[in-house]
């Protein structure tokens, strides 16, 4: 193998292993799936202890893991829709420019 290839492989291994080695292990008692919702509820509880929500959730997921899964699915669906829209827009623009030039294909 060439020295450059060996250095690249070593770099990939280091970039993969170092973060796993340097990052501290999470506290087993810590909440793993907490987020801004929990922090927001705590802040509201401190600022306005008598606050009552306007409405209740329609669907309450059975666990924090399911809640994270639903959030990830929502993000993936949104990214897919935006990516599709961008692809259609770019293709439409290519066809429009080709039509202005009088070409048959973009």
N, C-alpha and C positions, 0 to 999 in steps of 0.2 A: 504494500500500500504506500501511497505517496504521503509524505509528512503533512501536507495540507489536509488531506482526507482524515488522517489520524487526529489532527488538531480540531477539525470540525466535529468529528465524532466525540472527542473528549469534551468539547464545548457544549454539545447537546446533552451529554450525560451530566455535566456539572449544572447546566441550567435546569435540568429536570430534578436532580437529586438535592442540590443545595437548598431550595426553598422548603422541601420536605424535611430536611435535617435542621434548618435554622428556625423554623416556625415552632412556637411553643404548642404543646398539646392542650386542647381545650379542657376546661374544668368539667369533670363529669356531672357536677350539679348544675352547671350553667344551662340556660335555655338555648337550644341550638337554632330554633326557628323563630326567634323573636325578631321584631323589625320595627319599622317606623309606626305601625299601627299601635303597638304596645306603648311605645314612647309617647305617642300623641295622647293616648288615653291617660297615661300617668300625668302628663303636663296639664291636661284639662282638669283632672282630679285635684291637682295642686292649686291651679288658678281659680277654678270655680267649683268648689265641692258640691254645690247644690244643682249642678247642671244635669239635665235629663236629656237623653238623645231624642231626636224627633221621630225616629222610626227604628224598628228592629230589623235585623237581617232576615231575608227570606229563607236562605239556605245557610245553615251553619255546618261547616265541614266537621267530620268526626275527629279529626286530629290536625295538628300543625303541619304534618307531612303532606296530607291531602290538600291543605290550604296552599302550601308552597307549590304543589303539583298543578293545581288549578291556575295559580298565578303564572307559572311557567308556560302552561298551555295558552293562556290568554296572550302572553307576550309573543309566543311563537306564531299564533294566528295573526296578530297584528303585524308582525314583521313580514309574514307571508303575503298579506294583503298589500302592504306598502311596496314590497318587492315586485309583485305582480303589476301593480299600477305603474311603477317606474319602467318595467320592461315593456308594457304596452305603450307607454308614452314615447319611449325611445324608438321603438319599432314604427310607430305611427309617424314620427318625425322623419325617419329614414325614408319611408314610403312617400311622404309628402315632398321631400327634397328630390327624390328620384322622379316623381311625377312632374315637378317643375322643370327638370332637365330634359324630360321626354324619354328617359330610359325605361326599359321594360322591367328591370330588376333593380333592387336597391344596392 
